[in-house]
Amino acid sequence: MTKKRLGVLTSGGDCPGLNAAIRAVVSHAKLSYGWEVLGIPYGTQGLMDRKPAIELTAHGLDLRGIDPLLNMGGTILGSINKGDTIANTDKILAGCEALGLDAIVAIGGDGSLSILSELAKRGGWKLIGIPKTIDNDVGLTERAIGFDTAVNTVVDALQKLSSTAASHDRVMVVETMGRTAGHLALNAGIAGGADVILIPEVPYTVEGICNKIHELHETWKQNFALVVVAEGARTLAGESRKYTDLQGNKRLRGIGDYIADSLSQCMNNRVEVRVTVLGHVQRGGMPSALDRILASSFGRAAVDLVAAGESGRVVVWRNGDVDSVSIEELCLHSPRLVDPYSGLLKTAQAIGTYVGEVDHLP
């Protein structure tokens, strides 16, 4: 086989497991195929700014090597999740052409992969995608890199908050990430023993939450409660809670405060309610064993797709193994929301968790 020059980049928000995927791509490409692998710093921004590519090796102990990458959080290549990429298409395509790449493996969410797919068409690149996001909302894949670790991080926080809640007879409202999908809040809430889980896909009532808290107190003599709410959950008026950052970007945050204020009013301030917004702590830390296995499997499969001459495809996880679909098809099915009739919601209900007005769904 002709020796290839493969580029690898990370794009969008970071998450645990990105370095494990890079490690697998480099190891398989070099050890199995003898290819050269270049790391592209900061994704499309690096191509536009002509940042020097990093030659990645299959062995080594420095931060640009491979051996330490399996358990490192974040991404050694850096990542960008802002800017008008399409407006700078010509600069990005020129930067890519200057590297002389035969193909690019891009690790990103559905938004990044959609943009990169358009660039690949305009530039004639061969592109293979690897899905990552702690939100787990990428279409056509049961899992994305980073999700399992983020769930474990939220569960750890819930366990810590439950002890302080019990000590002071408080209701703890915990706001998680997730964008418009409730996978993170739902999975972590079940695993972390939440009494209430609120997600964007299922409507709720404040009275329903208060009744649950009252039930805990009167029936089970539990004087505290854990309420997990996904950042994309809406107010009773159907509005998302957002704030504008210093760069002028609107970001989801604040639904936790809304729920806390609503509960305080509903219970006539008889119960103390506190809010914890977990924020970017959910993106950090060492990847879990499951995320390392997933990232390694995705990296291997992506390189094999390049070797087979494929392009415009993304690896996905289905039925316990790696498969692939077209990037266009994946983006058409994204974001993947929680099915309100799923077994996971039924599980939450069965163990006594209030998950909104599921019984009243059409």
Secondary structure, DSSP 8 states (H G I E B T S, - for coil): ----EEEEEE-SS--TTHHHHHHHHHHHHHHHH--EEEE-TTHHHHHHTT---EE--SS-SSTTSSGGGGG--S-TT-----S-TGGGHHHHHHHHHHHT-SEEEEEE-HHHHHHHHHHHHHHT--EEEEEB-TT---TT-S--BTHHHHHHHHHHHHHHHHHHHHHHTEEEEEEE--TT--HHHHHHHHHTT-SEEE-TTS---HHHHHHHHHHHHHHH----EEEEEETT-B-TTS-B-EEE-TTS-EEE--HHHHHHHHHHHHTTT-SEEEEEE-GGGGG-S---HHHHHHHHHHHHHHHHHHHTT--SEEEEEETTEEEEEEHHHHHHT-S----TTSHHHHHHHHTT-B-SSGGG--
